[in-house]
Amino acid sequence: MEKFKLRAGHIRKLLNDQNFRCFISGLELTYENVEIEHIIPLSKGGKHELTNLCLIDKSLKELKRFKTKEEIIKLCKIILENELQLSNH
């Protein structure tokens, strides 16, 4: 089996498939702020193949590298709940 090699055409396809929106935040993606990440991180058993790749806003790169989208959403909910509790005191 040949090892997957990411090419420019793959990035264009992902941009179009995602409507130029970040996989995590929905922010608009440009060629300047786009980063490629694995949907299921390699550290969690994800595979390096096109079907496991997504495009995200550069500001989320470090977070996405080690967490799944579901883990990020759960973390965001915890942060928001904490902020709401702090603002009510």
Secondary structure, DSSP 8 states (H G I E B T S, - for coil): -------HHHHHHHHHHTTTB-TTT--B--TTTEEEEESS-GGGT--SSGGGEEEEEGGGHHHHHHS-HHHHHHHHHHHHHHHHHHHT-
